[in-house]
């Protein structure tokens, strides 16, 4: 068959279509599938006064998702232990076990609270006010909100907060939720300890006011 200009032009759309099909063929996703138990654990939470959306787990290392683990400690059951060095918080349980939560911690060791404290206050959808030290360090960022923000979806403390006190005085450090779930497992905050919102709600339900809390120095313990 003679290949004429007319037949070549007539066949061009088919040739181009073939190229497009090959170029847009789906590529296999080589990432391991997400455990359905974690998907359910971090699903959206109904019944809250403000939205608590599902967590996008694709950007979070599975190590930092809530799970029960072996954990050797001298602290009694019911104690919260925060280990900034490994970005974990533990709720100590019986028989050498603990519920482990991934957390985000202060980016500079000097700004982080350390040592024993107690949870003297709990709040749902708490108001947030930057501390004078935060405003001094980053006036452009915190100065405009020096008067505080009411509780809500955009509040940096998220849906729950546990307030650390020592000797009856507020340390100004909190265990709280986050508007930036992708920062869990990193050193990013101004010293407080941030949890995924579903995790801080879970911890909030488990611990009463008066709970003992211990924040270790970075490197103060081994990871479990």
C-alpha positions in Angstrom: 0.0 0.0 0.0 1.3 3.4 -1.0 1.7 5.8 2.0 0.3 9.1 0.9 0.2 12.4 2.7 -3.5 11.9 3.1 -3.3 8.5 4.8 -0.4 9.7 7.0 -2.5 12.7 8.3 -5.6 10.5 8.7 -3.6 8.1 10.9 -1.9 10.8 13.0 -4.7 11.0 15.7 -4.4 7.3 16.3 -0.6 7.5 16.6 -1.0 10.4 19.1 -3.7 8.6 21.0 -1.4 5.6 21.4 1.3 7.8 22.8 -1.0 9.4 25.2 -2.3 6.1 26.5 1.2 4.8 27.1 2.3 8.0 28.9 -0.7 8.1 31.3 -0.7 4.4 32.2 -1.0 4.2 36.0 2.2 3.5 37.9 2.1 1.0 40.8 2.2 2.5 44.3 5.1 0.8 46.0 4.3 2.2 49.4 3.1 -0.4 51.9 -0.7 -0.2 52.5 -1.8 1.6 55.6 -3.1 -0.6 58.4 -6.9 -0.4 58.4 -6.8 -0.2 62.2 -4.8 3.0 62.0 -7.3 4.4 59.4 -10.1 3.7 61.8 -8.2 5.1 64.7 -7.5 8.4 63.0 -10.9 8.8 61.2 -12.8 12.1 61.5 -14.5 12.5 64.9 -18.2 13.4 64.9 -19.9 15.0 67.9 -17.3 17.7 68.5 -18.3 21.4 68.5 -15.6 22.0 65.8 -14.4 19.7 63.0 -11.8 17.1 63.8 -10.9 15.8 60.4 -9.4 12.4 59.5 -5.6 12.4 59.6 -3.8 12.0 56.3 -1.6 9.1 57.3 0.5 9.0 54.1 2.8 11.7 55.4 3.3 10.3 58.9 5.9 7.6 59.9 3.8 4.6 61.3 6.2 4.6 64.3 4.5 7.7 65.5 0.9 6.3 65.4 -0.7 5.3 68.7 0.1 1.7 69.9 0.7 -0.3 73.0 4.3 -1.3 73.5 6.7 -2.8 76.1 8.1 0.0 78.2 10.4 -0.4 81.2 10.2 2.4 83.7 10.3 3.0 87.4 7.3 5.3 87.1 4.0 4.0 88.4 1.1 3.1 86.2 -1.0 6.1 85.2 2.1 8.3 84.8 2.6 10.3 81.5 6.2 10.2 80.4 7.3 12.4 77.6 10.6 11.6 75.9 11.6 14.4 73.6 14.7 12.6 72.3 12.7 10.0 70.6 9.5 12.1 70.0 7.2 9.8 72.1 4.9 10.2 75.0 3.9 7.2 77.1 1.0 6.5 79.3 2.4 3.9 81.7 0.3 0.8 82.2 0.6 -2.4 84.3 3.0 -5.2 83.6 5.7 -3.2 81.8 3.4 -1.9 79.1 2.5 1.6 77.9 0.4 3.3 75.3 2.8 5.2 73.1 1.9 8.3 71.2 4.0 10.1 68.6 4.6 13.8 69.5 6.2 17.0 68.2 8.5 18.8 70.7 10.3 22.0 71.1 12.9 22.7 68.5 15.4 24.1 71.0 16.3 22.1 74.1 16.8 25.2 76.2 13.1 26.2 75.7 11.7 22.8 76.7 10.3 22.0 80.1 12.0 19.1 81.9 11.3 17.1 85.1 8.2 16.1 87.1 4.9 17.9 87.0 1.2 17.2 87.4 -1.8 17.7 85.2 -3.6 20.3 87.3 -6.0 21.4 84.6 -7.7 19.9 81.6 -9.6 21.8 78.9 -11.7 21.0 75.8 -11.2 23.3 72.9 -8.9 25.6 75.0 -8.1 29.2 74.5 -4.5 29.8 73.4 -2.4 32.8 74.4 1.3 33.0 73.4 3.7 33.4 76.3 5.7 36.7 76.7 8.9 34.7 75.9 7.3 33.5 72.6 6.3 37.0 71.7 9.8 38.3 72.5 11.5 35.6 70.4 9.2 36.0 67.4 7.3 39.3 67.6 6.2 39.3 64.0 4.6 35.9 64.4 3.1 36.1 67.9 2.6 39.8 68.4 -0.6 40.1 66.4 -2.2 37.3 68.6 -0.8 38.5 71.9 -4.3 38.8 73.3 -5.0 35.1 72.6 -7.3 33.0 70.3 -10.5 31.4 71.4 -10.9 27.7 71.0 -11.8 26.4 67.5 -10.6 24.7 64.4 -7.7 27.1 63.8 -6.4 27.2 67.4 -2.9 25.8 67.8 -3.8 23.9 70.9 -6.3 21.8 69.0 -9.3 20.1 70.6 -7.8 19.3 74.0 -5.1 20.5 76.4 -3.5 19.2 79.5 -1.7 21.8 81.6 1.5 21.0 83.4 1.9 22.5 86.9 4.8 22.2 89.4 4.5 23.1 93.1 1.0 24.5 92.4 2.2 26.9 89.7 1.5 26.9 86.0 4.7 26.0 84.1 3.1 27.4 80.9 3.8 24.1 79.1 1.0 22.0 77.8 0.2 18.7 76.2 -2.1 19.5 73.3 -3.4 18.9 69.8 -2.2 20.4 66.6 -3.3 22.1 63.4 -0.1 20.6 61.7 -0.3 16.8 61.9 2.7 16.5 59.5 5.0 17.8 62.2 4.4 14.9 64.6 7.8 13.2 65.1 9.8 16.4 64.7 11.2 19.3 66.7 9.1 22.3 65.7 7.2 23.8 68.6 8.1 26.5 71.1 8.4 24.0 73.9 5.0 22.5 74.4 4.2 18.9 73.4 1.9 18.4 70.5 -0.1 15.3 69.7 -2.3 14.3 66.8 -5.8 15.5 67.6 -7.2 12.0 67.9 -4.4 11.1 70.2 -4.7 14.0 72.6 -8.5 13.3 72.8 -7.7 9.7 73.6 -5.1 10.7 76.3 -7.5 13.3 77.7 -10.1 10.6 78.3 -7.7 8.3 80.1 -6.1 10.6 82.6 -7.7 12.6 85.5 -6.6 15.9 87.0 -3.8 15.2 89.3 -2.0 12.8 87.0 1.8 12.7 87.4 3.7 13.7 84.3 7.5 13.5 83.7 9.3 15.2 80.8 12.7 13.7 80.2 15.7 15.6 79.0 16.6 14.9 75.3 18.4 11.5 75.3 17.1 10.8 78.8 15.9 7.4 78.0 16.0 4.7 75.3 13.3 4.2 72.8 11.0 1.2 73.3 
